[in-house]
Amino acid sequence: MAGMQTPVEKAIWFIESHFSHAITLDDLAWVCGLSRFQVSRLFSYATGTPVTAYVRGRRLTEAARALADGAPDILAVALQAGYGSHEAFSRAFRDQFGLSPAELRARGHLEGLALVEPLREDPVVPVHLPAPRLVSLGPLLIAGIGRRFADDDFAGIPALWQAFHPYLGAIPGQKGQTAYGLVAGTAAAGGTYFYLAGVEVSDLADLDSSFTGMRLPAQRWAVFPHEGHVTTIASTIHAVFAQALPAAGLTAGDMPDLLERYDGRFNPWTGAGGLEIWVPVE
């Protein structure tokens, strides 16, 4: 059973998972179990940044990334960032970065900008796992949105899930409502790993270029519960590989490194409800 996480960790996760939508102090207070005043003060004290400034900076930073990548419709980027008009977005964008959205898109890179990168405070908590449940399953086809991260970068994963959520139920050939976080390539050279937020599909041939598909072979899986808030998942994953697999006499396979399995018990609004860690084993 995972231990407790702090309100600031919950607040950061919530913001990173929902900043493209309207976020109020009341939302954060409810998720953290504190008053508006308490969550505002704790967040500012722990991060050195007011909640409103962090949310605004994160929205504009992700908008800047989209524009530097050549997003064709500035108004669509503005709406995604939570602004109701091109004018309001352009004014906030210039205040944050010193140039207009159109100027950044024409420039095509982010060098020299005062970007607000995602915060992440992964609590280190004690985890005591039961013996794994063993499941033979596959082949498994997973499709969704993927991105490569630096080995020590876990802060961008909630935003990746946020980008994927609008596609849930709309991916060609989707099977069921269970979502998967697929981690692969952690042993590769270059100090990076690949993370795919996706769902099971019946066929990869029907996917368009906006989605990434991966085929996992038929194999045996060791399944472990993660019962705490999603912010404590790193401690559970560490316990799986450092303690639980060796204790069960099992050796991890290599494709993928692991799957995070989010079924109907998991609440994507609060991060609570629990999930499962699936590890291929030889």
N, C-alpha and C positions, 0 to 999 in steps of 0.2 A: 504494500500500500504506500503510495507516495505521500510525502509530507506536505506542509502548507507552503503557499507562495504569498508574497507580499502584495498589498494593494497596488503598488506602483508597477510591479510585473504584470498584474492583470490589466491595468490601465494601458500600458504600452502595447500589450497583445491586442486589446480591444481596438485601440486606435489604428494599429497596423492592419487589422483585419477589416476595418469599416470606414477608413478615412475618405473613400469616394462618396459616402453618404453623409447626411447631416449628423453630426455628433454633438450632443449637448453634455453639459456637466451633470445633468440629471441621469443621462445614460451611464456615464462613468461612475457616478455615485452608486447607482443600483448594482452595476457589475461588481464593484469593489466592496460594497456593503458599508459605505461611509456617507457622510454628508457632503454636499457640494463644496463647502468650505474646506473640509478635511482633505478631499481628494485633490482639490486645486493646490492647496498648500503643500501636501506631500509630494505631488508630482514636480512642482517647481523646485522644491528643496532637493529632491533626489537627482533631477536631471539638469537643473540650472536653467530651465526653459519653461515659461508658462504653457499651460495646456493649449490655449488657442493659438499661440505662436508655433508650437510644434505641429499641430494639425494643419495649419495653413502652409507651413514650410514643407511638410511631407506631400501635400496635394500638389503644390507648385513644382516640387522637385520631380515627382513622377510625370507631371505634365511636360516639364522641360525635357525629360528623357524621351518621351513620345515625339516631341517636336524635333529634337536633334536627330531622331531616327527617321524623320521625314513625314510625320503624320500629315495627311493631305488636308484635313478639315480642322482648322483652329477652333471653330465653334464647338465641334464635337469634343475636342480636348478640354475646352473650357467647361462644358456641361459635365464631363466626367470628373473634373476637378471640383465640382460643386458650385460653379459660378453660373448665374442666370443669363449673362450676356457677354458678348465679345468684349465690350468696353470695360466692364467690371474686371474681367479676367486679365485683360491687357494692362490695366492700371495696377492691379496687385502683382502681376508678373514683373512689370518694370520696377516696382518698389522693391521686390525681392532680389532681382538679378541685374538690374541696371540696363536692360535692353528689352525690346518688345518680343512677343512670341514669334512674329514673322521674321524678325532679325535673327533669332536663335535658329529657327528652321533653316534659314538661308545659310547660316554659318555651319551647321551640321555637327557641332561637337560641344561638349560641356566644360571644356577646360576653362579654369578661372572663375567659374560660377560659385556662389555661396550656397551650395546644395545642402539640404537638410537630410542626412542619411538616417535610415531607421535605427532606432535604439532597440536594444534587446538586453534584458537582464534575465538570464536563465538561472533560476534558483538551483543550488545544489542541495538535494534532499536525500534522506535515506530511503532506499527502496528494497523491499523484501518480496521477491517474486516466487510464486509457486512453480512446481515442475511444469514444463510446457505441455500443452495439448499438441499432439502430432496429427497433421492433416496431409493426405496425399491429394494433390489438386493440380489441374492444368491440362493442356497449356492454357495460359491466361493472357488475354489481350487487353491492354490498358491504353486508353487514349485521353489526351488532355492537353494542358499547357505546361511546357517544361522550360527550365532555365538552368544554366550552369552557375555555380557559386564557388567562391573561394572556400577552402577547407574549414576555415574558422568563421565563416559567415553564415549564420542561421537567421539573421535579422530580416532578410528579405522574403522568407517563406510565407508569413501571413499575408503579405501584399500579393504574392503569386496566387494564393488561394482566393483572395478577394477578386483578382482578375478572372479566375476560373468560374466562380459561382454563377455568373449570369448564363453560362453554357450548360449548367446541370439540367438534364432532361432534354437537351436539344442537340446532343452529339449523335451523329448517325450511328445506328446500331447499338445504342446504349442498353445495357442489361441491368435492370434493377436500379436502386437509388444509393447503393453503397459507394462511397468515394474512397480513393486510394492515394496516398502519398508515396511515391516510388523513389527510392534513393539508390543510385548506381554510380559506379566509377570512383569510389572513394580511394581505391588503391592505385588509380592511374597517376601517371607523372603529371607534373604541372600544378599540384596542390589544389585541385578543384574536385567538385562532385556535381552530379546531375540530379535535379529534383523535378519530378513530374507530378503535378496535381491532376488527377484524372478519375475515370470511371472504367468499369469493364464494358467492352463492346464485343459484338459478335463477329466483326470483320474490320480489318484495317484498310481495306481497299477503297472504302467510300469516304475516307477522311480528306478534307481539303487542306491546303497548305498552312492554315492557321492553327492546326492541331498536330501534336506529335503522338505517334503510336509506337508501342513496344510490345513485343511478343515474348512472354515468359514461358520457358519450357515446363512440361509436366514434371513435377518433383515433389519431394516431401518438405513440409513446412513445420517449424516449431512456432507455436502461437503463445504469446504472452499478453496478459492484460496490462493496460495502463489506466489506472483508476482515478488519478488525480486530474487537476486542471491541465489543459494542454501545455501551459508554460513549463511544466515540470517533465516534459517528455524526454529531454536530453538525459536526465538522471536515470530514467527507466531504460533507455537505449544503452547507456553505459553499463547498467547492471546486467542487461541481457548478455552482452558480449564478454564482460569481465568476470561474471559470476555464474549466471543461470545456465548458459550453454555448457561451459566446462563441467558444472556440477551434474548436468544430465548426461554427460559423456557424449555430447554432440559436437560436430564440427560444422561451422557455417559454410554454405555454398557461396557462389560468386555471382549469381544473376537472378535477381538484383541483390544489393547488399541487404535491403530490408524493404518491407511494405508497412506503411501505416494504414490501418483499415478503419474507416469511419462509417459506422452503420447508424441506424435510426436512434440509438441512444445518445449519440454525440450532438450537442447543441452548438451550432456554428456561431450563434449570436453571443453566447456567454463563454464558450470554450470548455464547458463542463460536460459531464455525462460519461466520459471515458471512451477508450478506443482500444484497438489491439495492435500489437507489433508482430508481424509475420516475418520470420527469417528462414530462408531456404537452408536445408541441412543435408549433409551427405549421408 
